[in-house]
Amino acid sequence: MTDDKLSPDTLAVHAGQVRTPEQENSEALFLSSSFVFGSAAEAAARFAGESPGNIYSRFTNPTVRMFEARLAALEGGERCIATSSGMSAILSLCMGLMRAGDHLVSSRSIFGTTINLFSNVLARCGIETTFVPQTDYPQWEAAIRPNTRLLFLETPSNPLLEIADIRRLAAIAHGRGCLLAVDNCLCTPALQQPLALGADIVIHSATKYLDGQGRCIGGAVVGPAAMLNEDIFAFLRNAGPSMSPFNAWVFLKGLETLRLRMSAHCGTAYALAHWLQQQPGVRRTHYPGLENHPQHALARSQQSAFGAIVSFEVDGGRAAAWRLVDAVRVFTITANLGDAKSTITHPATTTHHRLTDAQRAEAGIGEALIRLSVGLEDGGDLRRDLAAALSAMAG
């Protein structure tokens, strides 16, 4: 059966696998930096691009290629390029598609390091960025210039979980001759497929839910084969932000259980968010599954579930937030997300601490905000852990 006849659950287990003559059932792990040629002529043909085959693991490795094929199948994309991290995926996207003098429009509700990449690194390369509110579509339209090449966003955003209308932004981008790139890290293809909604490119931090157990660092760019092969692959081959074969093998194993894990994550997060918004000391809960979330209906229409990230604001500012974070026992204090273990962090002093006070204020990231990544533990245990921490916070 061809891939277009198979369900996502089957693709997550089988897509991309190429067996060696040993006929292994699990995907093979190719821990080799280079590959042997049968003759000088064959080597010359490989390097010239005249014949397919492996050359050097910086840009051709069978295990990495299997991961790329599987993720592309799950996202409904033609091609995937795996990278060393989520941030290197974004860098590869920008450096592959953009040139000095180009302009980028980005949501301001994105990961803090991505803001720094756009504001500082790309700026030194002559690429200017305009940041706009995630859900203010007239401002997206107004920010586009004749030299705008790319629109970029995360949906849901991290950590406030704002939901952007991908179809609407795709129409804006394409109407002005621009590309739309969507970071799908928080949903994964198990919950959302941006390409099917009109996006041109999907970005992943494979470090998060694609792995699912906090073991490895990696990233990916998914999109049209012609664009990725010509522009982004050329950057990866020459600059070298490559995924290691071992990490690719770990991510392949993670993809096999992705939908099952995401279903469990989402169910527990949904219950926990509804409980949190009823607790004394919690001023506001951010979760798209809550009916009072401003984009609840949109999230329901373009996602199959509401995700596993829950953020909330407490009374008492940073001091109270820190007391709560320090009091948890089941949640672990780390800035990573997408792990089987539930995690807790204070975004203003961790993931977004390098932003200026003004940038954090614009993004709505205050001192009272706490972000949870809901893992795979028992939901009752997580609720009791937070209840005890809320009591400790109140003194």
C-alpha positions as CSV (number, residue, x, y, z in Angstrom):
1,M,0.0,0.0,0.0
2,T,1.2,3.5,-0.7
3,D,1.6,6.1,2.0
4,D,-1.5,8.0,0.9
5,K,-3.6,5.0,1.6
6,L,-2.3,4.5,5.2
7,S,-3.6,6.2,8.3
8,P,-1.3,8.5,10.4
9,D,-1.0,5.8,13.1
10,T,0.3,3.3,10.6
11,L,2.6,5.9,9.0
12,A,4.0,6.7,12.4
13,V,5.2,3.1,12.8
14,H,6.3,2.3,9.2
15,A,6.8,5.4,7.0
16,G,10.4,5.9,5.7
17,Q,11.8,2.6,6.9
18,V,14.3,1.0,4.5
19,R,15.7,-2.4,5.6
20,T,19.3,-3.5,5.0
21,P,20.1,-7.0,3.7
22,E,20.1,-8.1,7.3
23,Q,16.3,-7.6,7.3
24,E,16.1,-6.0,10.7
25,N,12.6,-5.3,12.0
26,S,13.6,-2.1,13.9
27,E,15.1,0.8,12.0
28,A,18.8,0.4,11.5
29,L,21.2,2.9,13.2
30,F,24.0,4.0,10.9
31,L,26.8,5.3,13.2
32,S,29.2,6.1,10.4
33,S,30.6,9.5,9.5
34,S,31.3,8.5,5.9
35,F,30.4,5.9,3.2
36,V,32.4,3.9,0.8
37,F,32.3,4.2,-3.0
38,G,32.8,1.3,-5.3
39,S,35.1,3.2,-7.6
40,A,36.5,6.7,-8.3
41,A,33.9,7.2,-11.0
42,E,31.1,6.3,-8.5
43,A,32.5,8.8,-6.0
44,A,32.7,11.5,-8.6
45,A,29.1,10.9,-9.7
46,R,27.9,11.0,-6.1
47,F,29.6,14.3,-5.4
48,A,28.4,15.8,-8.7
49,G,24.8,14.8,-7.8
50,E,24.6,12.6,-10.9
51,S,23.8,9.4,-8.9
52,P,21.9,9.0,-5.6
53,G,23.6,7.6,-2.5
54,N,25.3,8.4,0.7
55,I,28.4,10.6,0.8
56,Y,29.0,12.0,4.3
57,S,26.7,12.0,7.4
58,R,26.7,15.7,7.6
59,F,24.1,15.7,4.8
60,T,23.4,12.1,3.8
61,N,22.7,9.4,6.5
62,P,20.2,6.6,6.1
63,T,18.9,6.8,9.7
64,V,18.4,10.5,9.4
65,R,16.7,10.0,6.1
66,M,14.2,7.6,7.6
67,F,13.3,10.1,10.2
68,E,12.9,12.8,7.6
69,A,10.6,10.6,5.5
70,R,8.4,9.6,8.4
71,L,7.9,13.1,9.7
72,A,7.2,14.4,6.2
73,A,4.5,11.7,5.8
74,L,2.9,12.6,9.1
75,E,2.8,16.3,8.3
76,G,1.6,15.7,4.7
77,G,4.7,17.4,3.3
78,E,6.9,16.4,0.3
79,R,10.2,16.8,2.0
80,C,11.7,17.1,5.5
81,I,15.2,18.3,6.4
82,A,16.4,17.3,9.9
83,T,18.6,19.6,11.9
84,S,20.6,19.6,15.1
85,S,18.0,21.5,17.1
86,G,14.7,23.4,16.8
87,M,16.6,26.7,16.7
88,S,18.9,25.4,13.9
89,A,15.8,24.5,12.0
90,I,14.5,28.1,12.2
91,L,18.0,29.4,11.3
92,S,18.2,27.0,8.3
93,L,14.8,28.1,7.2
94,C,15.8,31.8,7.3
95,M,19.3,31.5,5.9
96,G,18.1,29.2,3.2
97,L,15.2,31.3,2.0
98,M,16.3,34.9,2.8
99,R,19.0,37.3,1.7
100,A,20.4,40.6,3.0
101,G,17.8,43.2,2.4
102,D,14.8,40.8,2.9
103,H,12.2,41.4,5.5
104,L,10.4,39.0,7.9
105,V,7.1,39.5,9.7
106,S,6.8,37.5,12.9
107,S,4.3,37.0,15.7
108,R,5.7,38.6,18.9
109,S,4.2,35.6,20.8
110,I,7.1,33.2,20.0
111,F,9.9,31.5,22.0
112,G,12.2,34.1,23.5
113,T,15.3,32.7,21.8
114,T,13.6,32.9,18.4
115,I,13.0,36.6,19.1
116,N,16.7,37.0,19.8
117,L,17.6,35.1,16.7
118,F,15.4,37.4,14.6
119,S,16.3,40.6,16.3
120,N,20.1,40.1,16.7
121,V,21.5,37.3,14.5
122,L,19.4,37.9,11.4
123,A,19.7,41.7,11.8
124,R,23.5,41.4,11.5
125,C,22.9,39.6,8.2
126,G,20.9,42.4,6.9
127,I,17.4,40.8,7.4
128,E,15.0,43.0,9.3
129,T,12.1,41.7,11.4
130,T,8.8,43.3,12.3
131,F,6.9,41.8,15.3
132,V,3.2,42.0,15.4
133,P,0.5,40.7,17.8
134,Q,-0.3,37.0,17.1
135,T,-4.1,37.5,16.4
136,D,-4.2,41.0,15.0
137,Y,-4.6,40.2,11.3
138,P,-4.8,43.8,10.1
139,Q,-1.4,44.4,11.7
140,W,0.1,41.4,9.9
141,E,-1.2,42.8,6.6
142,A,0.1,46.3,7.4
143,A,3.5,45.0,8.3
144,I,4.2,43.4,4.9
145,R,6.5,45.4,2.6
146,P,7.6,44.9,-1.0
147,N,10.7,43.0,0.3
148,T,8.9,40.8,2.8
149,R,9.8,37.2,2.1
150,L,8.4,35.3,5.1
151,L,5.7,35.3,7.8
152,F,6.5,33.3,10.9
153,L,4.5,32.2,13.9
154,E,3.9,29.5,16.6
155,T,0.4,28.3,17.1
156,P,-0.4,27.6,19.9
157,S,2.2,30.2,21.1
158,N,4.6,29.5,24.0
159,P,3.7,30.2,26.8
160,L,0.4,32.0,26.6
161,L,-1.2,29.6,24.1
162,E,-2.6,32.1,21.7
163,I,-4.1,30.4,18.6
164,A,-3.6,32.0,15.2
165,D,-5.9,31.4,12.3
166,I,-3.5,29.5,9.9
167,R,-5.9,29.7,6.9
168,R,-6.3,33.4,7.3
169,L,-2.6,34.1,7.6
170,A,-1.9,31.9,4.6
171,A,-4.3,34.0,2.6
172,I,-2.6,37.2,3.7
173,A,0.8,35.8,3.0
174,H,0.0,34.4,-0.4
175,G,-2.0,37.5,-1.4
176,R,1.2,39.5,-1.0
177,G,3.6,37.0,-2.5
178,C,5.1,35.8,0.8
179,L,5.6,32.4,2.4
180,L,4.0,31.3,5.7
181,A,6.0,29.2,8.2
182,V,4.4,27.7,11.2
183,D,6.2,26.3,14.2
184,N,4.1,23.2,15.1
185,C,6.1,22.2,18.1
186,L,3.3,22.3,20.7
187,C,0.7,20.4,18.6
188,T,2.8,18.1,16.5
189,P,1.2,16.5,13.4
190,A,-0.9,14.3,15.8
191,L,-3.0,17.4,16.6
192,Q,-2.5,19.8,13.8
193,Q,-1.3,19.8,10.2
194,P,-0.4,23.4,9.1
195,L,0.3,22.4,5.5
196,A,-3.2,21.2,5.1
197,L,-4.4,24.6,6.4
198,G,-2.4,26.5,3.8
199,A,1.0,27.0,5.4
200,D,4.0,26.6,3.2
201,I,6.5,25.3,5.7
202,V,6.4,23.6,9.1
203,I,9.1,23.9,11.8
204,H,9.7,21.4,14.6
205,S,11.7,21.2,17.7
206,A,12.0,17.4,17.7
207,T,13.5,17.8,21.2
208,K,9.9,18.1,22.6
209,Y,7.0,15.8,21.8
210,L,8.5,14.0,18.8
211,D,11.1,12.5,21.2
212,G,8.7,12.5,24.2
213,Q,11.1,11.6,26.9
214,G,13.5,14.5,27.0
215,R,16.5,12.5,25.7
216,C,17.8,14.2,22.5
217,I,18.1,17.6,20.8
218,G,16.9,17.9,17.2
219,G,14.8,19.9,14.8
220,A,13.2,19.7,11.4
221,V,11.8,21.7,8.4
222,V,9.0,20.3,6.4
223,G,7.7,21.6,3.1
224,P,7.8,21.5,-0.7
225,A,10.6,19.3,-2.1
226,A,11.8,21.9,-4.6
227,M,12.1,24.7,-2.1
228,L,13.8,22.6,0.6
229,N,16.2,20.8,-1.8
230,E,17.3,23.9,-3.5
231,D,17.6,26.4,-0.7
232,I,17.5,24.9,2.8
233,F,19.4,21.6,2.0
234,A,22.2,23.7,0.5
235,F,22.5,25.7,3.7
236,L,22.5,22.5,5.8
237,R,25.1,20.8,3.6
238,N,27.5,23.8,3.7
239,A,26.9,25.2,7.2
240,G,26.4,21.8,8.9
241,P,23.6,22.1,11.5
242,S,23.0,18.4,11.1
243,M,21.0,15.9,13.1
244,S,23.1,13.1,14.6
245,P,22.1,9.6,13.4
246,F,21.6,8.4,17.0
247,N,19.2,11.3,17.7
248,A,17.3,10.5,14.5
249,W,16.9,6.9,15.6
250,V,15.5,8.0,19.0
251,F,13.1,10.3,17.3
252,L,11.9,7.5,15.0
253,K,11.1,5.5,18.0
254,G,9.3,8.5,19.5
255,L,7.1,9.0,16.4
256,E,5.8,5.4,16.8
257,T,3.9,6.4,20.0
258,L,3.3,10.1,19.2
259,R,-0.5,10.0,18.9
260,L,-1.0,7.8,21.9
261,R,1.2,10.0,24.0
262,M,-0.4,13.2,22.8
263,S,-3.9,11.9,23.5
264,A,-2.9,11.1,27.1
265,H,-1.1,14.4,27.6
266,C,-4.1,16.4,26.3
267,G,-6.6,14.5,28.4
268,T,-4.8,15.2,31.7
269,A,-4.0,18.8,30.7
270,Y,-7.6,19.5,29.9
271,A,-8.8,18.3,33.3
272,L,-6.0,20.1,35.1
273,A,-6.7,23.4,33.3
274,H,-10.4,23.3,34.3
275,W,-9.4,22.5,37.9
276,L,-6.8,25.3,38.1
277,Q,-9.2,28.1,37.0
278,Q,-11.4,27.3,40.0
279,Q,-8.5,27.5,42.6
280,P,-8.1,30.5,45.0
281,G,-4.8,32.3,44.3
282,V,-5.0,31.6,40.5
283,R,-5.9,34.8,38.8
284,R,-6.1,33.5,35.2
285,T,-5.6,30.2,33.4
286,H,-4.4,30.1,29.8
287,Y,-5.5,26.9,27.9
288,P,-7.3,26.7,24.5
289,G,-9.6,24.0,25.9
290,L,-11.3,26.4,28.2
291,E,-14.4,28.0,26.8
292,N,-13.3,31.4,28.0
293,H,-10.1,31.2,26.0
294,P,-10.5,33.9,23.3
295,Q,-9.6,31.5,20.5
296,H,-11.4,28.4,21.9
297,A,-13.6,28.0,18.8
298,L,-10.6,28.4,16.4
299,A,-8.5,25.9,18.3
300,R,-11.4,23.4,18.1
301,S,-11.7,23.9,14.3
302,Q,-8.0,23.6,13.4
303,Q,-6.7,21.2,16.1
304,S,-7.9,17.7,17.0
305,A,-7.2,18.4,20.7
306,F,-6.1,21.3,22.8
307,G,-2.5,20.4,23.7
308,A,-0.6,19.6,26.9
309,I,0.7,23.1,27.9
310,V,-1.2,24.9,30.6
311,S,-0.1,28.4,31.8
312,F,-1.6,30.3,34.7
313,E,-1.1,33.6,36.6
314,V,-1.1,33.7,40.4
315,D,-1.8,36.5,42.9
316,G,1.4,37.9,44.4
317,G,3.7,38.3,41.4
318,R,7.2,36.8,41.2
319,A,7.5,36.0,44.9
320,A,4.3,34.0,44.9
321,A,5.1,32.3,41.6
322,W,8.5,31.2,42.9
323,R,7.0,29.9,46.1
324,L,4.7,27.7,44.1
325,V,7.4,26.5,41.8
326,D,9.7,25.6,44.7
327,A,6.9,23.7,46.5
328,V,6.0,21.1,43.8
329,R,7.3,17.6,44.3
330,V,5.9,15.6,41.2
331,F,6.5,18.4,38.7
332,T,10.1,18.9,37.9
333,I,11.6,22.4,37.6
334,T,13.0,22.6,34.1
335,A,12.5,24.8,31.0
336,N,12.0,21.8,28.7
337,L,8.6,20.7,27.6
338,G,7.0,17.7,25.8
339,D,8.5,15.2,28.3
340,A,6.8,12.2,29.8
341,K,7.6,13.9,33.1
342,S,5.5,17.0,33.9
343,T,7.5,20.1,34.1
344,I,7.1,23.6,35.6
345,T,8.9,26.9,34.9
346,H,8.7,30.6,35.4
347,P,8.9,32.0,31.9
348,A,9.8,35.6,32.8
349,T,13.1,34.5,34.4
350,T,13.9,31.4,32.3
351,T,12.7,30.9,28.7
352,H,12.1,34.6,28.1
353,H,14.5,36.2,30.5
354,R,16.8,37.6,27.7
355,L,13.9,39.8,26.4
356,T,13.8,43.3,27.6
357,D,11.1,44.4,30.1
358,A,9.3,46.1,27.2
359,Q,9.4,43.0,25.0
360,R,8.0,40.8,27.8
361,A,5.3,43.3,28.5
362,E,4.3,43.4,24.8
363,A,4.2,39.6,24.8
364,G,2.1,39.5,27.9
365,I,4.7,37.5,29.9
366,G,4.4,38.8,33.4
367,E,6.1,38.0,36.7
368,A,3.1,36.1,37.9
369,L,3.0,33.6,35.0
370,I,3.8,29.9,35.4
371,R,4.0,27.4,32.6
372,L,3.2,23.7,33.0
373,S,4.0,21.0,30.5
374,V,1.7,18.2,31.5
375,G,3.3,14.8,31.3
376,L,2.1,11.2,31.5
377,E,1.8,10.8,35.3
378,D,-1.5,10.2,37.0
379,G,-3.7,13.3,36.8
380,G,-4.8,13.0,40.4
381,D,-1.2,13.0,41.6
382,L,-0.5,16.2,39.5
383,R,-3.6,17.9,40.9
384,R,-2.7,17.1,44.5
385,D,0.9,18.3,43.9
386,L,-0.3,21.6,42.6
387,A,-2.9,21.9,45.4
388,A,-0.2,21.5,48.0
389,A,2.0,24.0,46.2
390,L,-0.9,26.6,46.0
391,S,-1.3,26.2,49.7
392,A,2.4,26.7,50.3
393,M,2.3,29.8,48.1
394,A,-0.5,31.3,50.1
395,G,1.5,30.8,53.3
